[in-house]
């Protein structure tokens, strides 16, 4: 079982595929434990791909005495990469905090970051995004996982996709199921998201960055991703006007992969 003791906790990870190194991180969940099926199709055919369990999720432990910040999650990733002897890594951050972790690593350890892909993310929360994130946490705590899952799925998927796939999305095997019974871990992930603020530091990042702007994302709207693009000195933006917070459906996934691999092939 690939667990290593780094940064004062046990961290679970998996490495899939061969090629140049890449790490893919999402939001409040994991691509591990069979969830690699949710990675961009073809990623592990082209890259040696690292996926992880965040603190308190899956098989990774947490130290509750340590304040939950995005910097802490970035330190976990940096320590793991040092353990593996990896540098010059493609950082692919999707659907929330994974991109924010990548931003922190690019600021603190630029030699580790060959390129970045940022989608569904922010440089800092404003009151509306903070209230949304806290609402997800509070519903989970006060009403239970099923209510939280229904709420976050309604926010994260397009209306047509949700209506067609509702029975598959909702339930113990649906999205964000890693958080079942993990209310404390969820609350700490929210704390890390809310405290993230790198607006004054992004100008330091030299890594080429692809910013994907999801036109139908009502959580991390293009307002947030376009702000990041403007702050990064070496960023290029691509609009996906029909995509919500989560890329869903065969056509959208194919279009996203075309954009992703076109960028990675250049770098």
JOCORKA-V711996 format. One record per helix or strand. SS is the DSSP state (alpha for helix, beta for strand). FROM is the first residue (numbers start at 1). LEN is the number of residues. If there is no record, write none. Layout:
BEGIN
SS/FROM/LEN ; SS/FROM/LEN
END
This chain:
BEGIN
beta/3/4 ; beta/9/8 ; beta/20/6 ; alpha/35/4 ; alpha/43/4 ; beta/47/6 ; alpha/70/15 ; beta/89/5 ; alpha/97/12 ; alpha/110/3 ; beta/113/7 ; beta/124/1 ; alpha/127/17 ; alpha/145/12 ; alpha/159/11 ; alpha/177/3 ; alpha/183/13 ; beta/197/1 ; alpha/202/3 ; beta/208/7 ; alpha/222/10 ; beta/235/6 ; alpha/250/17
END
